[in-house]
Amino acid sequence: METAFLITIILLISFALLAIFDGFYLHLVRYKLYLHPESRNEHITHTIRALLFPLILYFLYLGSSDLAFYVGISLVAIDIIVLGFDAYMEKDSRAFMGGLPRWEYIIHLMVNGFHFASIAVFLVIKLHLTPDGLVLISTFSSLPTYGIFTGLVTQLIPGGILMGIFHAALMFKKPVAVYERVCKKLNCCQMTHGGI
């Protein structure tokens, strides 16, 4: 079980780092998906997923009750459905930039792979198969890696909330105007279409 928690920690860190690069830098700084009418629905799916992430962390990973677990699993199911819509619309959404670059497609595969692999490994830890059926394990406090795991998850929640709020704010004209002014002053949001 210690090894499984360590694997989950590595997967969560990998996901968080790639999600910052993809979800923040590429989507909001470099390509400014929120500004393009054809990308509006993609930005909405990214916003929903950004808002779901801290909730999944809180209910699925930190929750100790059966109810919290079932809420967390429901949120994961919603996340998968929204991801399906996101993937379906991506071709049309990225028409303004000549389509989704292959390297960004690979990043999307990796970031979602790390995200869902961390959930899958955690489910292996959380669920115990007995002759009477599945049993939810509610506490892992005796394991040293559990403290590291909960510490990491707790640290990821505020960043996840901020990312969700930032995505949501960029769905409205006034925050977009403020963000664009700040970007112009800092000269940090020049969109390019080439390689990384």
TAUR-V669304 format. One record per residue. N is the residue number from 1. RES is the residue in three letters. PSI is psi in whole degrees, -180 to 180 (999 if undefined). Layout:
<<N	RES	PSI> <N	RES	PSI>>
This chain:
<<1	MET	-34> <2	GLU	-44> <3	THR	-40> <4	ALA	-41> <5	PHE	-40> <6	LEU	-42> <7	ILE	-43> <8	THR	-41> <9	ILE	-47> <10	ILE	-43> <11	LEU	-41> <12	LEU	-42> <13	ILE	-44> <14	SER	-44> <15	PHE	-49> <16	ALA	-44> <17	LEU	-46> <18	LEU	-34> <19	ALA	-36> <20	ILE	-46> <21	PHE	-48> <22	ASP	-55> <23	GLY	-30> <24	PHE	-64> <25	TYR	-56> <26	LEU	-49> <27	HIS	-38> <28	LEU	-25> <29	VAL	-55> <30	ARG	-53> <31	TYR	-14> <32	LYS	58> <33	LEU	-29> <34	TYR	-18> <35	LEU	-18> <36	HIS	124> <37	PRO	-38> <38	GLU	-16> <39	SER	2> <40	ARG	-48> <41	ASN	-35> <42	GLU	-41> <43	HIS	-36> <44	ILE	-44> <45	THR	-38> <46	HIS	-38> <47	THR	-46> <48	ILE	-45> <49	ARG	-36> <50	ALA	-36> <51	LEU	-32> <52	LEU	-34> <53	PHE	-53> <54	PRO	-29> <55	LEU	-40> <56	ILE	-44> <57	LEU	-47> <58	TYR	-52> <59	PHE	-46> <60	LEU	-51> <61	TYR	-38> <62	LEU	-21> <63	GLY	140> <64	SER	-9> <65	SER	161> <66	ASP	-40> <67	LEU	-46> <68	ALA	-41> <69	PHE	-47> <70	TYR	-35> <71	VAL	-46> <72	GLY	-44> <73	ILE	-38> <74	SER	-41> <75	LEU	-38> <76	VAL	-42> <77	ALA	-43> <78	ILE	-42> <79	ASP	-42> <80	ILE	-42> <81	ILE	-46> <82	VAL	-39> <83	LEU	-40> <84	GLY	-45> <85	PHE	-42> <86	ASP	-47> <87	ALA	-38> <88	TYR	-40> <89	MET	-5> <90	GLU	-37> <91	LYS	-49> <92	ASP	-36> <93	SER	-33> <94	ARG	17> <95	ALA	-35> <96	PHE	-21> <97	MET	20> <98	GLY	20> <99	GLY	171> <100	LEU	122> <101	PRO	148> <102	ARG	-42> <103	TRP	-33> <104	GLU	-34> <105	TYR	-43> <106	ILE	-42> <107	ILE	-42> <108	HIS	-43> <109	LEU	-44> <110	MET	-46> <111	VAL	-42> <112	ASN	-33> <113	GLY	-47> <114	PHE	-42> <115	HIS	-53> <116	PHE	-27> <117	ALA	-39> <118	SER	-38> <119	ILE	-44> <120	ALA	-45> <121	VAL	-40> <122	PHE	-38> <123	LEU	-36> <124	VAL	-37> <125	ILE	-44> <126	LYS	-32> <127	LEU	132> <128	HIS	124> <129	LEU	121> <130	THR	170> <131	PRO	-24> <132	ASP	-4> <133	GLY	-165> <134	LEU	138> <135	VAL	135> <136	LEU	127> <137	ILE	125> <138	SER	-20> <139	THR	143> <140	PHE	21> <141	SER	-19> <142	SER	-12> <143	LEU	128> <144	PRO	-39> <145	THR	-18> <146	TYR	-38> <147	GLY	-41> <148	ILE	-44> <149	PHE	-52> <150	THR	-34> <151	GLY	-44> <152	LEU	-49> <153	VAL	-43> <154	THR	-37> <155	GLN	-31> <156	LEU	-26> <157	ILE	-50> <158	PRO	-41> <159	GLY	-39> <160	GLY	-41> <161	ILE	-45> <162	LEU	-41> <163	MET	-40> <164	GLY	-44> <165	ILE	-42> <166	PHE	-46> <167	HIS	-46> <168	ALA	-42> <169	ALA	-36> <170	LEU	8> <171	MET	-5> <172	PHE	147> <173	LYS	-45> <174	LYS	-50> <175	PRO	-34> <176	VAL	-44> <177	ALA	-42> <178	VAL	-46> <179	TYR	-43> <180	GLU	-39> <181	ARG	-44> <182	VAL	-44> <183	CYS	-41> <184	LYS	-40> <185	LYS	-39> <186	LEU	-9> <187	ASN	44> <188	CYS	-3> <189	CYS	52> <190	GLN	112> <191	MET	134> <192	THR	162> <193	HIS	-5> <194	GLY	-147> <195	GLY	-170> <196	ILE	999>>
